[in-house]
Amino acid sequence: MSKILIRGAQVLGGAVQDVLIDGELIAGVGTGLSAEGAQVVEGAGRILLPGLVDLHTHLREPGREDSETVLTGTRAAAVGGYTAVHAMANTFPVADTAGVVEQVWRLGKESGYCDVQPVGAVTVGLEGKHLAELGAMHDSAAGVKVFSDDGKCVDDAVIMRRALEYVKAFDGVVAQHAQEPRLTEGAQMNEGVVSAELGLGGWPAVAEESIIARDVLLAAHVGSRLHVCHLSTAGSVEIVRWAKSKGWDVTAEVTPHHLLLTDELVRTYNPVYKVNPPLRTEADVLALREALADGTIDCVATDHAPHPHEDKDCEWGAAAMGMVGLETALSVVQETMVETGLLDWAGVADRMSFRPAHIGRLAGHGRPVAAGEPANLVLVDPAYRGSVDPEGFASRSRNTPYQGRELPGRVTHTFLRGRATVLDGKLA
């Protein structure tokens, strides 16, 4: 592989340095670096970060290739600056066996745009009744460490306890979609003033908070690792903060859309804003931002949920829940966290690379930008401003809530183990 010299970039938003890539590794970081015959990438005015890691991506393959495939989803990830994604288990068939997770893992290897780490289902068929083959999925070629029934909640306390006990044996983690099903029957949006005015079925905050409260207690009792998916309410923040104050091994993620958008947007009845958990209130949004800043929420995860146009271009009640997010996540974080002064770029690297890689126990990602480390890197132009045009997405789906909205920042280059997957903002 050829040498690449990234010249004059701000590493983690700090000092201006050169970074030399030789093969799959970073060969040097410093000033005035030179390498004869190296391809030079000008980094002036740009931020160099470790490759981003997403703990929560829906790639849809196998079974829903009309929405997304591993290839199109990883292309979207690369455009967004990601070098690794965790692929959720709610595929058809469900990723609840060693065979299915290995299929997804191999498809990721073949795509070459970013590493794909499959997430195994907690229960057979996501039905919440019997534990899936957790040990077999861990022992497979895919080496599964994260297990989730995302899209559904593991609402049976005994099943959840058993799952936490089981994964403890190999340092796994259960990632819970916190949604008490009886409290959310017929729910269409956040329960509150707007839902009352619109006459839409409400998804109350307590449906999330009650499951999180139960699960942090179960994790403490078992002494196992719990990860809270797409945390969305101020009350959930307080529960996680309390659990962490006790020293319990609890982590949490927030999506970009929950950092920016509120339930007021549902007044448009545009199904692009229909998502699970739903968009919450302005007070919740501000609490989530503060919690991400102070570390109560560990990381940003996209919950990239592609759908074909017919599942979104319909009346609100019939529309599928979910938004695509891989290609816009970093821009939303720049707007909500960096430009508000809540995080610096080193903090962004921590919340979007270091911590998610650590939670997923993903070796080779979330590493320092230093000599000898894998050359998984992303170069960002923070001065860029542009309107979101989904027609230009690498994803197969277009269900973005940001169409026509101006967002800051643009990924110009992404490198996966020293090989460019994105060059000058375009797929390599």
C-alpha positions in Angstrom: 0.0 0.0 0.0 1.2 3.5 -0.8 2.2 6.1 1.8 -0.2 9.0 2.6 0.8 12.2 4.2 -2.0 14.3 5.8 -0.4 17.7 6.1 -1.2 20.4 8.5 -4.5 19.2 10.1 -5.7 19.9 13.6 -5.4 16.6 15.3 -8.5 16.2 17.5 -9.0 19.9 17.0 -5.8 20.8 18.8 -2.3 21.4 17.5 -1.6 21.5 13.7 0.4 18.4 12.8 1.3 16.1 9.9 0.2 12.5 10.0 2.0 9.9 7.9 0.2 6.7 7.0 2.3 3.8 5.9 0.3 0.7 4.9 -2.3 0.0 7.5 -0.7 1.9 10.3 0.1 5.5 11.4 3.9 5.8 10.9 4.3 9.2 12.5 2.7 12.3 13.9 4.5 15.6 14.1 5.5 18.7 12.3 7.4 19.0 9.0 7.0 15.3 8.2 7.9 14.2 4.7 7.8 11.0 2.9 9.2 10.5 -0.6 6.5 9.4 -3.0 3.7 9.7 -0.5 0.2 10.9 -1.6 -0.3 14.3 0.0 -3.7 15.2 1.5 -3.9 18.9 2.5 -5.4 19.2 5.9 -5.2 23.0 6.5 -8.3 24.2 8.3 -9.5 20.7 8.8 -10.0 18.5 11.9 -8.4 15.0 12.0 -10.3 12.5 14.2 -10.1 8.8 14.8 -12.5 6.9 12.6 -16.0 7.1 14.0 -17.7 4.0 15.5 -21.5 3.5 15.5 -23.0 1.2 18.2 -26.4 1.2 16.5 -26.9 0.8 12.8 -29.6 -1.0 10.9 -28.2 -2.5 7.7 -31.4 -4.5 6.9 -29.5 -7.3 5.2 -30.6 -10.2 5.1 -34.2 -9.8 4.2 -34.9 -6.1 3.6 -32.5 -5.2 0.9 -35.1 -2.9 -0.6 -34.3 -0.6 2.4 -30.5 -1.1 2.7 -27.8 -3.6 2.1 -24.5 -4.1 3.9 -22.7 -2.6 0.9 -24.9 0.5 0.6 -25.1 1.0 4.4 -21.3 0.8 4.8 -20.8 3.2 1.9 -23.1 5.6 3.8 -21.1 5.0 7.0 -17.8 5.8 5.2 -19.3 9.1 3.8 -20.3 10.0 7.4 -16.7 9.3 8.7 -17.4 5.9 10.2 -14.8 3.1 10.0 -16.9 0.6 12.1 -20.6 0.0 12.7 -22.5 -2.4 14.8 -25.3 -4.0 12.7 -28.5 -4.6 14.7 -30.2 -8.0 14.8 -33.7 -7.2 13.5 -33.1 -8.6 10.0 -35.1 -11.4 8.2 -34.1 -14.0 9.3 -33.2 -12.5 12.7 -29.5 -12.5 13.7 -30.1 -15.0 16.5 -27.8 -17.7 15.4 -24.1 -18.1 14.6 -24.9 -18.6 11.0 -26.7 -15.3 10.5 -24.2 -13.2 12.3 -21.4 -14.8 10.4 -23.2 -14.0 7.1 -23.5 -10.3 8.1 -19.9 -10.2 9.2 -18.7 -11.7 5.9 -20.8 -9.3 3.9 -19.1 -6.5 5.8 -15.7 -7.9 4.9 -16.6 -8.0 1.3 -17.9 -4.5 1.2 -14.6 -3.0 2.3 -16.0 0.4 3.2 -16.0 -0.1 7.0 -15.9 -2.8 9.5 -19.2 -4.4 10.3 -19.6 -5.9 13.8 -22.9 -7.9 14.0 -25.1 -7.4 17.1 -26.8 -10.7 18.2 -30.4 -11.0 19.2 -31.0 -11.5 22.9 -34.0 -13.8 22.3 -35.0 -16.2 19.6 -36.8 -14.3 16.8 -36.9 -11.2 19.0 -39.9 -12.7 20.6 -38.8 -12.2 24.2 -39.5 -15.8 25.2 -36.3 -17.8 25.0 -32.6 -16.8 25.0 -31.0 -17.0 21.6 -27.6 -18.7 21.0 -25.6 -16.1 22.8 -22.5 -18.2 23.4 -22.5 -19.7 19.9 -22.7 -16.2 18.4 -19.8 -15.0 20.6 -17.7 -18.1 19.6 -18.5 -17.6 15.9 -16.2 -16.0 13.4 -18.2 -12.8 14.0 -17.1 -12.7 17.7 -20.3 -11.1 18.9 -20.0 -9.0 22.1 -23.2 -6.9 21.9 -26.6 -8.4 22.1 -29.9 -6.5 21.6 -33.5 -7.1 20.6 -33.6 -3.5 19.4 -36.9 -2.6 17.8 -38.4 -4.5 20.7 -37.8 -4.4 24.4 -36.7 -7.4 26.5 -39.6 -6.7 28.8 -39.6 -10.0 30.8 -37.4 -9.4 33.8 -36.4 -13.0 34.2 -35.3 -13.2 30.6 -33.3 -10.0 31.0 -31.7 -11.2 34.1 -30.7 -14.5 32.4 -29.2 -12.6 29.5 -27.1 -10.3 31.7 -25.9 -13.4 33.6 -25.0 -15.2 30.4 -23.0 -12.5 28.7 -21.0 -11.8 31.8 -19.0 -15.0 31.1 -17.4 -13.5 28.0 -17.5 -9.7 28.9 -20.5 -9.2 26.6 -23.1 -6.4 27.0 -26.9 -6.4 26.7 -28.1 -3.3 24.8 -31.7 -2.6 25.8 -34.4 -0.9 23.8 -36.2 0.5 26.8 -39.9 0.5 26.0 -42.5 -0.9 28.3 -44.9 -2.4 25.7 -48.2 -2.1 27.6 -47.5 1.6 28.2 -46.9 2.3 24.5 -49.8 0.4 22.9 -51.0 2.4 19.9 -48.3 5.1 20.5 -47.6 7.4 17.6 -45.5 10.1 19.2 -44.3 11.6 22.5 -47.0 11.8 25.1 -47.5 15.4 26.0 -49.1 18.7 25.0 -48.5 18.2 21.3 -50.0 14.7 21.2 -53.0 15.9 23.1 -53.6 18.7 20.7 -53.1 16.5 17.6 -55.1 13.5 19.0 -52.3 11.1 18.4 -51.6 8.2 20.8 -48.8 9.1 23.2 -45.5 7.3 24.1 -44.9 8.4 27.7 -41.5 9.1 29.1 -42.2 6.7 31.9 -42.4 3.8 29.4 -38.6 4.3 28.8 -37.7 5.3 32.3 -39.3 2.4 34.1 -37.4 -0.2 32.0 -34.1 1.6 32.5 -34.7 1.7 36.3 -35.5 -2.0 36.4 -32.5 -2.9 34.2 -29.8 -0.9 36.0 -31.0 -2.7 39.2 -30.8 -6.1 37.4 -27.3 -5.2 36.1 -26.1 -4.3 39.5 -27.6 -7.4 41.0 -25.9 -9.7 38.5 -22.7 -7.6 38.2 -22.9 -7.4 34.4 -22.8 -4.8 31.7 -25.9 -3.0 30.5 -26.0 -0.5 27.6 -29.1 1.7 27.2 -30.0 2.3 23.5 -31.2 5.7 22.2 -31.9 7.3 25.6 -34.4 10.1 25.0 -35.8 11.7 28.2 -34.5 13.9 31.0 -35.8 11.3 33.5 -33.8 8.6 31.8 -30.7 10.8 32.2 -31.2 11.0 35.9 -31.6 7.3 36.3 -28.4 6.6 34.4 -26.6 9.3 36.3 -27.7 7.7 39.6 -26.7 4.2 38.4 -23.2 5.5 37.5 -22.9 7.2 40.9 -23.3 3.7 42.4 -20.4 2.4 40.4 -22.6 0.1 38.3 -21.4 -0.9 34.8 -24.1 1.0 32.9 -23.5 2.9 29.6 -25.9 4.9 27.4 -26.2 6.3 23.9 -28.1 9.2 22.4 -29.0 9.7 18.7 -28.2 12.9 16.8 -31.9 13.5 16.1 -32.7 13.4 19.8 -30.1 16.1 20.3 -31.7 18.4 17.8 -35.3 17.8 16.9 -38.4 18.1 19.1 -42.0 16.8 19.0 -43.2 20.2 17.8 -42.2 18.9 14.3 -44.9 16.3 14.4 -47.4 19.2 13.9 -46.5 18.9 10.2 -47.8 15.3 10.1 -44.7 14.5 8.0 -43.9 10.9 8.7 -40.2 11.6 8.3 -40.4 12.7 11.9 -41.9 9.4 13.1 -39.3 7.5 15.1 -38.9 5.2 18.1 -38.3 6.4 20.7 -40.2 9.5 19.6 -38.9 13.0 19.3 -39.3 14.5 22.8 -39.6 18.0 24.2 -37.2 20.9 24.1 -36.5 20.3 27.8 -35.5 16.7 27.1 -33.3 17.8 24.2 -31.4 20.2 26.5 -31.0 17.6 29.2 -29.6 15.1 26.7 -27.1 17.6 25.4 -25.9 18.4 29.0 -25.7 14.7 29.8 -23.6 13.9 26.7 -21.3 16.8 27.6 -20.8 15.7 31.2 -20.4 12.0 30.3 -23.6 10.7 31.8 -24.4 9.6 28.3 -21.4 7.9 26.9 -21.7 8.2 23.2 -23.6 9.2 20.1 -25.2 6.4 18.1 -27.1 7.0 14.9 -29.9 4.4 15.0 -29.6 4.6 11.2 -33.0 3.1 10.2 -33.5 3.1 6.4 -37.0 2.6 4.9 -38.1 2.5 1.3 -40.2 5.5 0.2 -43.5 3.6 0.3 -43.1 3.0 4.0 -42.6 6.7 4.7 -44.5 8.5 1.9 -47.9 7.7 3.4 -50.2 8.9 6.1 -48.7 9.3 9.6 -50.5 6.3 11.2 -49.4 3.8 8.6 -45.8 5.0 8.3 -42.8 3.1 9.6 -40.7 4.4 12.4 -37.1 5.5 11.8 -34.7 7.9 10.2 -31.4 7.5 8.3 -28.5 9.1 10.1 -25.1 7.8 9.2 -24.3 10.6 6.7 -25.5 13.5 8.8 -24.5 12.4 12.4 -21.3 14.3 12.7 -22.8 17.5 11.3 -25.6 17.4 13.8 -23.2 16.8 16.6 -21.1 19.8 15.4 -24.2 22.0 15.5 -25.6 20.8 18.8 -22.5 20.2 20.8 -19.4 21.9 19.3 -21.0 25.1 18.1 -22.8 25.5 21.4 -19.6 25.1 23.4 -20.7 21.9 25.1 -18.0 19.7 23.6 -14.7 20.4 21.8 -13.4 18.2 19.0 -11.5 16.0 21.4 -14.8 15.4 23.2 -16.4 14.5 19.9 -13.7 11.9 19.3 -14.3 10.5 22.8 -18.1 10.3 22.3 -18.1 9.1 18.7 -15.0 6.9 18.5 -13.2 6.1 21.8 -16.2 5.2 24.0 -18.4 3.4 21.5 -15.4 1.2 20.5 -14.7 0.5 24.1 -18.4 -0.4 24.9 -18.4 -2.7 21.9 -15.0 -4.1 22.8 -14.0 -3.4 19.2 -10.3 -3.8 18.8 -8.4 -1.6 16.3 -11.0 1.2 16.5 -11.3 4.2 18.8 -7.6 4.4 19.1 -5.4 7.4 19.6 -4.0 9.3 16.6 -0.4 8.1 17.3 2.4 6.3 15.7 1.9 2.5 15.6 -1.9 2.7 15.8 -4.2 1.5 13.0 -4.8 4.2 10.4 -8.6 4.5 10.9 -9.1 8.2 10.5 -11.5 10.9 9.3 -10.8 14.4 8.1 -13.5 17.0 8.6 -14.0 20.5 7.2 -15.8 22.3 10.0 -16.2 25.5 8.1 -18.4 23.9 5.4 -22.1 24.8 5.4 -24.6 23.1 3.1 -28.2 22.0 2.7 -28.9 18.3 3.1 -29.9 16.7 -0.2 -30.9 13.1 0.3 -30.7 12.5 -3.5 -27.0 12.5 -3.0 -26.9 10.0 -0.2 -24.9 6.8 -0.5 -27.6 5.0 1.6 -30.3 3.2 -0.4 -33.0 5.1 1.6 -33.9 8.8 1.7 -35.9 9.1 5.0 -33.9 11.9 6.5 -35.5 14.5 8.8 -32.9 17.1 7.6 -33.9 17.5 3.9 -33.2 21.1 2.9 -31.8 22.0 6.3 -28.4 23.7 6.4 -26.0 21.7 8.6 -22.3 22.5 9.3 -19.3 20.4 8.6 -18.4 17.9 5.9 -16.3 14.7 5.9 -13.7 15.1 3.2 -11.6 12.0 3.7 -12.1 8.7 5.5 -9.4 6.1 5.9 -9.9 2.5 6.8 -6.6 0.9 7.9 -4.7 3.3 5.6 -6.9 2.9 2.6 -9.1 5.8 1.5 -12.8 5.0 1.5 -13.7 8.6 0.9 -11.6 11.2 -1.0 -12.5 14.8 -1.3 -16.0 14.1 -0.1 -16.7 11.3 -2.5 -16.6 7.5 -2.2 -13.2 6.2 -3.3 
